[in-house]
Amino acid sequence: MRSRQTILASLDQPWDLLIVGGGITGAGILREAARLGLKALLVEQRDFAWGTSSRSSKLVHGGLRYLKQGKLGLTRASVHERQQLLHEGPGLIDPLGFLLSIYKGDFPGRWTFALGLTVYDLLALRWEHSYYSPEDFELLAPHVYRKNLQGGFRYGDAQTDDARLTLRVLQEACAESAGEACAVNYLQAESLLYSEGQVCGAVLHDLETGQRMDVHARAVINATGAWADRLRGQVGGEKRLRPLRGSHLFFPAWRLPLAQAVSFLHPVDRRPVFIYPWEGVILVGTTDVDHPAELDDEPAISPEEVAYLMAAVEGEFPSLHLGLEDVLSTLAGVRPVIASGQEDPSKESRDHVVWNESGLLTVTGGKLTTFRLIAQDAIKAIRHLLPDLPALDTSLPVLDPVDIRLPDVGMLDEATRRRLLGRYGAHAPALVKAAQPGELELIPGTHTLWAELRWAARGEQVCHLDDLLLRRTRLGLVLPEGGKAILPALQAICTQELGWDEARWRMEQARYLELWQRCYSLPPAHLIPDWKAQITEARRQRAMRPSIKKRAIRTTALGVLLAGLGLLGYWLYQRRRK
């Protein structure tokens, strides 16, 4: 990836495509544009993946809950993309086993889940789920809540580092185009430019220097996610988005030991909750609440969300007696969801949309898993503006094949080599060669090498310390106090690679620690509701309710069964074609 300074010096040329937004959607669009030979520029007002794309639940999944909603098409597309990403991105996208606990009185129950998981596997053309008795389930998930446990299922999905996935897609887009595609951060699209009433570019504001410049393009795509209504407002578009916040807690693995993910229904509202290992820690999520705060402000978990997630942990693993003192960090992100008037935020559609308004193409919504399909839809939608655009080749890989070997330095185990190749792709050998003595060792308590910090600072457009610790690496999430203990060692790297003097380092350190304390740690304990009381009250009320009508259960099961039979036919058809 070229430096910010080099890209900024070349902006006064005409572009085929201007992409506003540096999350996974914008990165995917840039990748598709580069493959078509377009002169494409991506700009991001903060850091790459600063928004939703570094704050997701880190799951690359088929969307089991979308199957429950009857969205077979979305589920099928998601499963297909998941399988392709697993195949192409080992070390970045990795399989993750899920355990789904079933308790007496739960709805959906065992047989409904069995039918749903069968459909899920048929969509993937592979059989991955199994049912376990209560005794066997407890062996797979020690410390699980045992009262009324009827057993559970195991099924397969995948996980990733969302920020690193975004970076890799951006880097491969820029590398493939030999300079015809560029991406630059901290460059805000302040206002749109027009020609004959149609959008033809934007006034860009460099937030690091204060400089402003006009950039013209044949087509402009608004891929700003939850911020999409802001640009749309400049062309008269009415507000269509409902920003929803999803928050997470991180625990040390030794306090919440899990070898795989556990999925269950929250004891209070019966929403699905996940608890799973990620980057050497345990992640708990997610919430789904309206986010009325200013979008430009860094989002933070609320006291009510903390109580909600602690109630989930306490409800499923009561014997561990986890408390607030065990929480390493928190993470909150804002989802771009299309408003449809649903009272319950969780019932809003997660489908993506494409709007064309006065020449401004807006693409928003959707899932991390299907970012490639979203990008292809966006490229198809600008064809009328670029009539000479070649046809999309949808058979190309999502990620470039990495058929290389790392230098034999004798200290990298196989897991670390796989991880480096997955996260850095073709740049992994250069990263290893750039390491100084001792930097091919893991930072204690993490899966991250010291060399990754140096490489990111040298060549990944790092402007601030939080770029380095919260997105290029995830040390700020997995280390106590945001990695405060490693800052003295990190100073030398930033001095050498970024040219920061003592004054700049003190400013960046203070800025980062204040940001982490405000947005990535817990709110004051006295503001957090009593989650144990919430669990007790929810269980008391549920015990007083009449059981769910058998008719409703039969109807749900019949629907899933019919869908399963249809997909069984599809699976058999695909097998015969092979």
C-alpha positions in Angstrom: 0.0 0.0 0.0 1.4 3.4 -1.0 2.0 6.1 1.6 -0.6 8.8 2.3 1.8 11.5 1.1 2.3 9.8 -2.3 -1.4 9.3 -2.9 -2.3 12.8 -1.8 0.2 14.3 -4.2 -1.6 12.5 -7.1 -5.3 13.3 -6.4 -5.6 16.1 -9.0 -6.1 13.7 -11.8 -9.5 12.5 -13.2 -10.7 9.2 -11.7 -13.1 6.6 -13.0 -14.5 5.8 -9.6 -14.5 7.6 -6.2 -15.4 5.3 -3.3 -16.3 7.0 0.0 -15.9 4.7 2.9 -13.0 2.5 4.0 -14.8 -0.4 5.6 -15.2 -3.9 4.2 -17.8 -2.8 1.7 -15.7 -0.1 0.3 -12.6 -2.3 0.3 -14.6 -5.0 -1.6 -15.7 -2.4 -4.2 -12.2 -1.2 -4.7 -11.0 -4.7 -5.2 -13.6 -5.4 -7.9 -12.9 -2.0 -9.6 -9.2 -2.8 -9.7 -9.8 -6.1 -11.4 -11.8 -4.3 -14.1 -8.9 -1.9 -14.7 -10.6 1.2 -13.3 -8.7 4.2 -12.0 -10.3 4.0 -8.5 -9.8 6.1 -5.4 -11.1 5.1 -2.0 -11.2 7.7 0.8 -12.0 7.1 4.5 -12.7 9.9 6.9 -11.1 8.1 9.9 -9.0 5.0 9.8 -9.5 2.0 7.6 -12.1 -0.2 9.2 -12.7 2.4 11.9 -16.4 1.9 11.9 -18.4 -1.3 11.8 -15.7 -3.3 10.1 -13.4 -3.4 13.1 -16.3 -3.8 15.6 -18.2 -6.8 14.4 -18.6 -10.1 16.2 -15.7 -11.4 14.1 -17.9 -14.2 12.6 -18.0 -15.3 9.0 -21.2 -17.3 9.2 -24.1 -18.4 7.1 -26.6 -16.7 9.3 -28.5 -19.4 11.1 -31.0 -16.9 12.4 -31.7 -15.7 8.9 -32.8 -19.3 8.1 -35.3 -19.0 11.0 -36.7 -15.9 9.3 -37.2 -17.8 6.1 -34.4 -16.0 4.2 -33.1 -19.0 2.3 -31.5 -17.0 -0.4 -29.5 -14.9 2.0 -28.5 -17.9 4.0 -27.4 -19.9 0.9 -25.3 -16.9 -0.4 -23.7 -16.5 3.0 -22.9 -20.2 3.4 -21.3 -20.2 -0.1 -19.2 -17.1 0.7 -18.2 -18.6 4.0 -16.9 -21.8 2.4 -15.0 -19.9 -0.2 -13.3 -17.6 2.4 -12.4 -20.6 4.5 -10.7 -22.1 1.4 -8.9 -19.0 0.3 -7.9 -17.4 3.6 -6.6 -19.9 6.1 -4.9 -18.1 9.0 -7.3 -15.1 8.5 -10.6 -17.0 8.2 -10.6 -20.1 10.3 -13.2 -22.7 11.1 -15.0 -22.4 14.5 -17.1 -25.1 16.1 -20.3 -23.9 17.7 -22.0 -25.7 20.6 -25.8 -24.9 20.8 -27.2 -25.8 24.3 -30.8 -27.0 24.5 -32.8 -26.6 27.8 -36.2 -28.0 28.8 -38.9 -25.6 27.8 -36.7 -23.8 25.2 -38.4 -22.7 22.0 -37.2 -23.5 19.4 -36.4 -26.9 20.8 -34.3 -29.9 19.9 -36.2 -31.1 16.8 -36.7 -27.6 15.3 -33.0 -26.9 15.7 -32.2 -30.3 14.2 -34.2 -29.5 11.1 -32.7 -26.1 10.8 -29.2 -27.3 11.1 -29.9 -30.0 8.5 -31.0 -27.3 6.1 -27.9 -25.3 7.0 -25.6 -28.2 6.2 -27.5 -28.9 2.9 -26.9 -25.4 1.8 -23.2 -25.8 2.4 -23.3 -29.3 0.7 -21.6 -30.8 3.7 -22.8 -32.5 6.9 -21.2 -30.9 10.0 -23.8 -30.9 12.9 -24.1 -33.5 15.6 -26.3 -33.9 18.6 -24.9 -34.7 22.1 -26.5 -36.0 25.3 -26.3 -33.8 28.4 -23.4 -35.8 29.7 -21.4 -35.5 26.5 -22.4 -31.8 26.0 -20.9 -31.0 29.5 -17.6 -32.6 28.4 -17.5 -30.3 25.4 -18.5 -27.2 27.4 -17.4 -27.6 31.1 -19.1 -25.3 33.6 -22.2 -25.0 31.4 -25.5 -24.4 33.3 -26.8 -27.9 34.0 -30.3 -27.5 35.4 -32.9 -28.7 32.8 -30.1 -29.2 30.2 -31.3 -31.6 27.5 -28.1 -31.7 25.6 -27.1 -29.8 22.5 -25.8 -29.6 19.0 -22.4 -28.9 17.5 -22.2 -27.2 14.1 -19.6 -25.4 12.1 -19.0 -21.8 11.1 -16.0 -19.5 10.9 -14.3 -16.5 12.4 -11.9 -13.8 11.3 -10.2 -10.6 12.4 -12.5 -8.2 10.6 -10.0 -5.3 10.5 -7.2 -7.4 9.1 -9.6 -8.8 6.5 -10.4 -5.2 5.4 -6.7 -4.3 5.2 -5.9 -7.4 3.2 -8.6 -6.7 0.7 -7.5 -3.1 0.3 -3.9 -4.1 -0.1 -4.6 -6.7 -2.7 -6.8 -4.2 -4.6 -3.9 -1.7 -4.7 -1.3 -4.2 -5.5 -3.3 -5.7 -8.4 -3.9 -2.4 -10.2 -0.2 -1.2 -10.3 -1.2 2.2 -9.0 -4.5 2.6 -10.7 -6.4 1.9 -7.5 -5.5 3.8 -4.3 -6.8 4.0 -0.8 -6.1 6.8 1.7 -7.4 7.3 5.3 -8.2 10.4 7.3 -9.5 12.0 4.1 -13.1 13.1 4.5 -15.6 13.6 1.6 -16.8 16.9 2.9 -19.2 17.8 0.1 -20.2 16.6 -3.3 -19.4 18.1 -6.6 -22.0 18.4 -9.4 -22.1 18.7 -13.2 -25.5 19.2 -14.8 -27.3 18.2 -11.7 -25.4 14.9 -11.3 -22.7 14.0 -8.8 -19.3 14.1 -10.4 -16.9 14.1 -7.5 -16.3 15.5 -4.0 -14.4 18.1 -2.0 -11.9 16.1 0.1 -10.7 17.4 3.4 -7.4 16.0 4.8 -8.1 15.8 8.5 -4.3 15.4 9.3 -3.2 18.6 7.5 -6.4 20.6 7.0 -5.9 20.8 3.2 -8.9 20.7 0.9 -9.0 19.6 -2.7 -11.6 18.9 -5.4 -11.5 15.4 -6.9 -13.5 14.5 -10.0 -14.7 11.1 -11.0 -17.0 9.5 -13.6 -18.9 7.6 -10.8 -19.2 8.1 -7.0 -20.1 5.3 -4.6 -21.2 6.1 -1.1 -20.1 3.1 1.0 -20.0 4.8 4.4 -22.2 2.3 6.2 -24.0 3.8 9.1 -23.0 7.3 7.8 -24.7 6.8 4.4 -27.6 9.1 5.1 -25.1 12.0 5.6 -24.0 12.0 1.9 -27.4 11.1 0.7 -28.8 14.2 2.4 -26.7 16.3 0.0 -28.7 15.0 -2.9 -32.0 15.3 -1.2 -32.2 11.7 0.0 -34.5 11.1 3.0 -33.1 9.3 6.1 -33.5 5.6 5.7 -31.0 4.1 8.2 -31.5 3.0 11.7 -28.1 2.9 13.5 -28.0 -0.1 15.9 -25.3 -0.7 18.4 -23.8 -4.1 19.0 -21.4 -4.4 22.0 -19.1 -7.1 23.3 -17.1 -8.0 26.4 -13.7 -9.7 26.4 -12.5 -12.0 29.1 -9.2 -13.8 29.8 -9.3 -17.3 28.5 -8.2 -18.7 31.9 -11.4 -17.2 33.5 -13.7 -18.5 30.8 -12.1 -21.6 29.3 -13.6 -22.6 26.0 -12.1 -24.5 23.1 -15.0 -23.6 20.8 -18.0 -21.3 20.6 -21.1 -21.7 22.7 -24.4 -20.4 21.5 -27.5 -20.1 23.6 -30.7 -18.1 24.3 -30.2 -15.2 26.6 -32.0 -15.9 30.0 -33.8 -12.5 29.9 -35.1 -11.9 26.3 -34.3 -15.2 24.6 -32.1 -13.6 21.9 -29.2 -15.7 20.6 -25.9 -14.9 22.4 -22.4 -16.2 21.5 -19.4 -16.8 23.7 -16.2 -18.0 21.9 -12.4 -17.9 21.8 -10.8 -15.2 19.6 -7.2 -14.0 19.5 -6.3 -15.8 22.8 -9.2 -14.3 24.8 -12.9 -15.0 25.1 -15.5 -12.8 23.3 -19.1 -12.4 24.5 -21.7 -10.8 22.3 -23.7 -9.2 21.1 -26.3 -6.6 22.0 -28.7 -5.0 19.5 -30.0 -1.6 20.6 -30.7 1.7 19.0 -27.7 4.1 18.9 -29.0 7.7 19.1 -25.5 9.2 19.8 -23.5 11.2 17.3 -22.0 8.8 14.8 -18.6 10.7 14.6 -18.1 10.0 18.3 -16.4 6.8 19.2 -19.1 4.4 20.3 -19.0 2.8 23.8 -20.8 0.1 25.6 -23.6 1.3 27.9 -24.1 0.2 31.5 -27.3 -1.6 30.5 -25.4 -3.5 27.8 -22.8 -4.6 30.3 -25.5 -6.0 32.6 -27.1 -7.7 29.6 -23.9 -9.5 28.6 -22.9 -10.3 32.2 -26.4 -11.8 32.6 -25.7 -14.0 29.6 -22.4 -15.2 31.0 -23.8 -15.8 34.5 -26.9 -17.6 33.0 -24.8 -20.1 31.0 -21.7 -20.5 33.2 -22.9 -19.7 36.8 -20.2 -21.9 38.4 -17.4 -19.6 37.2 -18.7 -16.7 39.2 -17.4 -14.1 36.7 -17.5 -10.5 37.8 -16.7 -7.1 36.4 -13.1 -7.4 37.6 -12.6 -10.2 35.1 -13.4 -8.1 32.0 -10.4 -7.2 29.9 -12.0 -4.7 27.6 -15.2 -3.8 25.7 -16.0 -3.1 22.1 -19.0 -1.3 20.6 -19.9 -0.9 17.0 -22.8 0.7 15.0 -24.5 -1.4 12.4 -26.0 0.2 9.2 -29.5 -1.3 9.2 -32.4 -0.2 7.0 -35.3 1.1 9.0 -38.6 -0.6 8.4 -40.6 0.5 11.4 -40.0 -2.6 13.5 -40.3 -2.0 17.2 -37.7 -4.7 18.0 -34.3 -3.7 16.6 -33.4 -7.4 16.2 -36.2 -7.9 13.7 -34.9 -5.3 11.3 -33.6 -6.7 8.0 -29.8 -7.2 7.6 -30.1 -7.3 3.8 -28.0 -4.8 1.8 -29.5 -2.1 -0.5 -28.3 -0.1 -3.5 -29.8 3.3 -4.2 -29.1 5.7 -7.1 -29.8 9.3 -6.4 -28.7 12.1 -8.7 -25.7 10.1 -9.8 -24.7 9.2 -6.2 -24.8 5.4 -5.8 -25.3 4.4 -2.2 -24.7 0.8 -1.0 -25.2 0.0 2.7 -26.4 -2.8 5.0 -25.5 -6.4 4.5 -23.2 -8.8 6.3 -19.4 -9.1 6.6 -19.6 -12.6 5.1 -21.1 -11.4 1.8 -19.0 -8.3 1.2 -17.9 -9.6 -2.2 -21.5 -10.0 -3.4 -22.4 -6.6 -2.1 -19.4 -5.1 -4.0 -20.4 -6.8 -7.2 -23.9 -5.4 -7.0 -22.4 -1.9 -6.5 -20.2 -2.3 -9.6 -23.2 -3.5 -11.7 -25.2 -0.5 -10.6 -22.7 2.0 -12.0 -22.5 0.4 -15.4 -24.8 3.1 -16.9 -22.2 5.7 -15.9 -19.3 3.7 -17.2 -20.6 2.1 -20.4 -17.1 0.8 -21.4 -16.9 -1.2 -18.2 -15.9 -4.8 -18.8 -18.1 -7.7 -17.6 -17.5 -8.9 -14.0 -15.8 -12.2 -13.6 -17.6 -13.7 -10.6 -15.4 -16.8 -10.8 -12.3 -15.0 -9.5 -11.2 -15.7 -5.9 -12.2 -13.4 -3.1 -8.6 -13.4 -1.8 -5.4 -13.9 -3.8 -3.9 -17.3 -3.4 -0.8 -17.2 -1.2 1.5 -19.8 -2.7 4.7 -18.6 -1.0 7.0 -19.7 1.9 8.2 -17.6 4.7 11.9 -17.2 5.3 13.3 -20.1 7.4 14.2 -18.2 10.5 13.9 -21.2 12.8 11.6 -19.6 15.4 8.2 -19.4 13.8 6.0 -22.4 14.5 3.5 -23.6 11.9 0.5 -21.9 13.5 2.3 -18.5 13.5 3.4 -19.0 9.8 -0.2 -19.8 8.8 -1.4 -16.8 10.7 1.1 -14.4 9.1 0.3 -15.7 5.6 -3.4 -15.3 6.2 -3.2 -11.8 7.6 -0.6 -10.3 5.4 -0.8 -12.4 2.2 2.0 -11.7 -0.2 3.5 -9.2 2.2 4.2 -11.8 4.9 7.8 -12.6 3.8 8.7 -8.9 3.7 7.3 -8.6 7.2 9.5 -11.4 8.5 12.6 -9.9 6.8 12.0 -6.5 8.3 11.9 -7.8 11.8 14.7 -6.6 14.1 16.3 -8.9 16.7 13.7 -10.3 19.1 10.8 -9.1 17.1 9.8 -12.5 15.8 8.8 -13.4 19.3 5.2 -13.2 20.5 4.1 -10.3 22.6 3.3 -12.0 26.0 -0.3 -13.0 26.4 -1.1 -12.6 22.7 -0.8 -14.3 19.2 0.9 -11.1 17.8 4.5 -10.7 16.9 6.5 -7.6 17.8 7.4 -7.5 14.1 3.7 -6.9 13.1 3.8 -3.6 14.9 6.9 -2.5 13.0 5.5 -3.6 9.7 2.1 -1.9 10.2 3.9 1.4 11.3 6.2 1.2 8.2 3.7 0.5 5.5 0.0 0.5 6.5 -0.8 4.2 6.7 -0.7 4.4 10.5 -1.4 8.0 11.6 -2.3 7.5 15.3 -1.5 5.1 18.1 -5.0 3.7 18.2 -4.7 2.8 14.5 -1.8 0.6 15.5 -3.2 -1.0 18.7 -6.9 -1.3 17.8 -7.0 -2.1 14.1 -3.7 -3.0 12.5 -3.3 -5.2 15.6 -5.9 -6.0 18.2 -3.6 -5.6 21.2 -5.8 -2.9 22.7 -8.6 -5.4 23.1 -6.7 -8.5 24.3 -4.2 -7.0 26.7 -5.0 -5.6 30.2 -5.5 -1.8 30.2 -5.3 -1.6 26.5 -1.7 -2.8 26.3 -0.4 -0.1 28.6 2.5 -2.3 29.7 4.0 -2.6 26.2 3.9 1.1 25.4 7.5 1.8 26.4 8.7 -0.9 24.0 6.4 0.4 21.3 7.7 3.9 21.5 11.0 2.9 19.9 9.2 1.4 17.0 7.1 4.5 16.4 10.1 6.7 16.7 12.0 4.7 14.1 9.1 4.0 11.6 6.8 7.0 12.0 9.4 9.7 13.0 7.5 10.6 16.1 9.6 12.7 18.5 9.2 12.7 22.3 6.5 15.3 22.3 4.5 13.6 19.6 4.8 10.2 21.4 3.5 11.7 24.7 0.6 13.3 22.9 -0.3 10.0 21.1 0.1 8.0 24.3 -2.2 10.3 26.3 -4.7 10.4 23.5 -4.8 6.6 23.2 -5.1 5.9 26.9 -7.9 8.4 27.3 -9.7 6.9 24.3 -9.3 3.4 25.6 -10.5 4.3 29.1 -13.6 6.1 27.7 -14.7 3.7 25.0 -13.0 0.3 25.5 -13.2 -0.2 29.2 -16.2 -0.7 31.5 -18.5 2.2 32.5 -18.4 3.1 36.3 -19.6 0.0 38.3 -22.2 1.9 40.2 -24.1 2.6 37.0 -24.3 -1.1 35.9 -27.6 -2.7 36.8 -27.8 -5.9 38.9 -27.7 -8.6 36.2 -28.1 -11.5 38.7 -31.4 -10.0 39.8 -32.5 -9.7 36.2 -31.8 -13.4 35.6 -33.8 -14.4 38.8 -36.8 -12.3 37.8 -36.7 -13.6 34.1 -36.7 -17.2 35.3 -39.5 -16.6 37.8 -41.7 -15.0 35.1 -40.9 -17.8 32.6 -41.9 -20.4 35.1 -45.3 -18.7 35.5 -46.1 -18.6 31.8 -48.1 -21.3 30.1 -46.1 -23.5 27.7 -45.9 -22.6 24.1 -48.8 -24.0 22.1 -48.1 -27.2 20.4 -49.7 -25.9 17.2 -47.1 -23.1 16.9 -44.3 -25.6 17.4 -45.8 -27.9 14.8 -46.2 -25.1 12.3 -42.6 -24.0 12.8 -41.2 -27.5 12.5 -43.3 -28.2 9.4 -42.0 -25.1 7.7 -38.4 -26.0 8.4 -39.1 -29.6 7.3 -40.5 -28.5 4.0 -37.5 -26.2 3.4 -35.2 -29.1 4.3 -36.8 -31.5 1.9 -36.5 -28.9 -0.9 -32.8 -28.4 -0.1 -32.3 -32.1 0.1 -33.5 -32.3 -3.5 -31.1 -29.4 -4.4 -28.2 -31.3 -2.7 -28.9 -34.5 -4.5 -29.1 -32.6 -7.8 -25.7 -31.0 -7.1 -24.2 -34.3 -6.3 -25.5 -35.8 -9.5 -24.0 -32.9 -11.5 -20.6 -33.7 -10.0 
